[in-house]
Amino acid sequence: MDYRVVLLIGATAIALFPGHAGAQEGDATAGATVFKKCATCHVVESDTNKVGPSLNKLFGRKAGTHPDFAYSAAMKAAGEGGLVWDETVLRDYLHNPKAKVKGTKMAFVGVKDDQEITDLIAYLKQYSQ
């Protein structure tokens, strides 16, 4: 098949199905609203721990390693096993925390709406530079 045909097919797919082509961009403003579900236990604006660890500079951090937070043995083990917070890992965790890290202390049941997770990730990324 001619590469130009392949490019045309790809461009058509992106035009017709934009939500399914490549990474979905989130809305950080909408993510701030979603974060209200998390704000009881977490902060993102500073490096201060609450009931849960600070989520400031979360992306690229090894799980279970934020200073001065008493993580569950399961979260520490996940980090020691190589779990590092990136978009994919966080998406899985936010969808069902207890399934992603069995034995986590986090009581939150998760965010079931994929768009809310995408928006929340966009919001959190603002605080990971």
C-alpha positions as CSV (number, residue, x, y, z in Angstrom):
1,M,0.0,0.0,0.0
2,D,1.3,3.5,-0.9
3,Y,2.4,5.4,2.3
4,R,0.3,8.4,1.1
5,V,-2.8,6.2,1.3
6,V,-1.9,5.2,4.8
7,L,-1.4,8.8,5.8
8,L,-4.8,9.7,4.3
9,I,-6.5,6.9,6.2
10,G,-4.9,8.0,9.4
11,A,-5.8,11.6,8.9
12,T,-9.4,10.6,8.1
13,A,-9.6,8.5,11.3
14,I,-8.4,11.4,13.4
15,A,-10.9,13.7,11.8
16,L,-13.8,11.3,12.2
17,F,-12.9,9.9,15.7
18,P,-10.9,12.6,17.5
19,G,-11.6,11.2,20.9
20,H,-10.0,7.9,19.9
21,A,-6.9,9.1,18.1
22,G,-3.9,9.5,20.4
23,A,-3.8,10.8,23.9
24,Q,-6.9,12.6,25.1
25,E,-6.3,16.1,26.5
26,G,-7.9,17.0,29.7
27,D,-9.4,20.2,31.0
28,A,-7.5,21.4,34.0
29,T,-10.3,23.7,35.1
30,A,-12.7,20.8,35.1
31,G,-10.0,18.8,36.9
32,A,-10.0,21.3,39.7
33,T,-13.6,20.5,40.3
34,V,-12.9,16.8,40.2
35,F,-10.1,17.3,42.7
36,K,-12.6,18.5,45.3
37,K,-13.3,14.8,45.8
38,C,-9.6,14.4,46.8
39,A,-9.1,17.6,48.7
40,T,-10.4,16.2,52.0
41,C,-7.3,14.1,52.2
42,H,-4.8,15.6,49.7
43,V,-3.3,18.9,48.8
44,V,-1.6,19.7,45.5
45,E,-0.6,23.3,45.9
46,S,2.1,22.6,48.5
47,D,4.2,19.8,49.8
48,T,2.2,19.4,53.0
49,N,0.7,16.1,53.9
50,K,-2.8,15.7,55.2
51,V,-4.6,12.4,55.8
52,G,-3.1,11.5,52.5
53,P,0.3,12.5,51.0
54,S,0.8,15.7,49.1
55,L,0.2,15.3,45.4
56,N,2.5,18.2,44.6
57,K,5.1,17.1,42.0
58,L,3.4,13.7,41.8
59,F,4.4,12.7,38.2
60,G,7.7,10.8,38.1
61,R,7.6,10.0,41.9
62,K,8.1,6.5,43.0
63,A,5.0,5.3,44.9
64,G,5.1,5.3,48.7
65,T,8.0,7.8,48.9
66,H,6.7,11.2,49.8
67,P,8.6,12.4,52.9
68,D,7.0,12.3,56.3
69,F,4.0,10.3,55.3
70,A,3.1,6.9,56.8
71,Y,2.3,4.8,53.8
72,S,0.8,1.4,54.0
73,A,3.1,-1.6,53.6
74,A,1.3,-2.3,50.3
75,M,2.1,1.2,48.8
76,K,5.7,1.0,50.0
77,A,6.0,-2.4,48.4
78,A,4.5,-1.1,45.1
79,G,7.1,1.6,45.0
80,E,9.9,-0.8,45.8
81,G,8.5,-3.0,43.0
82,G,8.9,-0.1,40.5
83,L,5.5,1.6,40.6
84,V,6.1,5.2,39.5
85,W,3.3,7.7,39.0
86,D,2.7,8.6,35.4
87,E,-0.5,9.2,33.5
88,T,-1.2,5.5,32.8
89,V,-0.5,4.3,36.3
90,L,-2.4,7.1,37.9
91,R,-5.4,6.5,35.5
92,D,-5.5,2.8,36.6
93,Y,-5.1,3.8,40.3
94,L,-7.8,6.5,40.2
95,H,-10.2,4.2,38.5
96,N,-9.9,1.6,41.3
97,P,-7.2,2.2,43.9
98,K,-7.7,-1.1,45.8
99,A,-7.3,-3.1,42.6
100,K,-4.2,-1.3,41.5
101,V,-2.5,-1.5,45.0
102,K,-4.0,-4.3,47.0
103,G,-3.8,-3.3,50.7
104,T,-3.6,0.5,50.2
105,K,-4.9,2.5,53.1
106,M,-6.8,4.8,50.8
107,A,-10.5,4.3,51.4
108,F,-11.6,6.3,48.3
109,V,-13.5,4.0,45.9
110,G,-12.2,5.7,42.8
111,V,-13.3,7.8,39.9
112,K,-15.4,5.9,37.4
113,D,-15.8,8.5,34.7
114,D,-12.8,8.4,32.3
115,Q,-13.2,12.1,31.3
116,E,-13.1,13.1,35.0
117,I,-9.9,11.2,35.3
118,T,-8.4,12.8,32.2
119,D,-9.4,16.2,33.6
120,L,-8.0,15.4,37.0
121,I,-4.7,14.3,35.5
122,A,-4.5,17.6,33.6
123,Y,-5.1,19.5,36.8
124,L,-2.5,17.5,38.7
125,K,0.1,18.0,35.9
126,Q,0.0,21.8,36.6
127,Y,1.6,21.1,39.9
128,S,4.2,18.6,38.7
129,Q,6.6,21.0,36.9
